[in-house]
Amino acid sequence: MNKLLITGLLIFNSLNCFSTCIAIYVAENGHIYVAADSRRTFFFNDADGQKFETVCKIHNVGSNYFAVSGIDDSGLSKAATKALQQNTNIYIAVKSFGRAMEKRYKQLMDDARLFYPDKFPKFLKDGLASVSFFGYYCGMPNVYNIEFLCSLDKNGEVVIRYRINRIFVINVIGISKDIANAQPGDIPPVSIIDQNPELYVEALVKIEAKIHPSSVSEPIDLLELGPDGANWIRKNENAVSY
């Protein structure tokens, strides 16, 4: 019974998979601009329905940063923090983080399949998480995205795998379908992209917030990261930690 309760708390009463929107843009000036909505959504199987809290989804460890979207967001944040504390090289940290979360997700998904067989197919379809790491190496922007996927092998056993992608211009994690399918008039004009990159990433998040207000919501945190350090253009100081 305890294992069932823990599994439920970690998965089905925690952050819904990808119920967020975070946009990361490497501008021509070499700076990294990040916009993140601040809504953390809990889904309960009781009469109260959804519950929310306000969090900052952009985290830093030393001079490096990361942003999280996915199942077990607190576990992802702890593992990412540990990986960056042990490895200042972002790529090495991302690989270390990937190996740690592979083991964690394997246990969670084995439990989910056992105790919630009707819910398990959702993870096979939607995936588990997407986490972006960003910082600078020798004055150049370094942005990596790691995605965790769940599948079954030929023997029907749960398999967790991750894939790492280097990002050179733009990356959106979480809910992003409406951004990808947006009409030209819905996307910020080139003048904003060139002159005010922070408004560009903010506008992308606002597209999803407008269409999915129960999952993506303002206030939107804005970070500008350069070789010489970080500038919080906007940060909600009342956000809770997780």
Secondary structure, DSSP 8 states (H G I E B T S, - for coil): -HHHHHHHHHTTTSB-TT-SEEEEEE-TTS-EEEEE--EEEEE-SSTT-EEEEEB--EEEETTEEEEEEESSHHHHHHHHHHHHHH-SSHHHHHHHHHHHHHHHHHHHHHHHHHH-TTTHHHHHHH-SEEEEEEEEETTEEEEEEEEEEEEE-TTS-EEEEEEEEE-SSEEEEES-HHHHT--GGGS--HHHHHH-HHHHHHHHHHHHHHH-TTTS-S--EEEEEETTEEEEEE--TT-B--
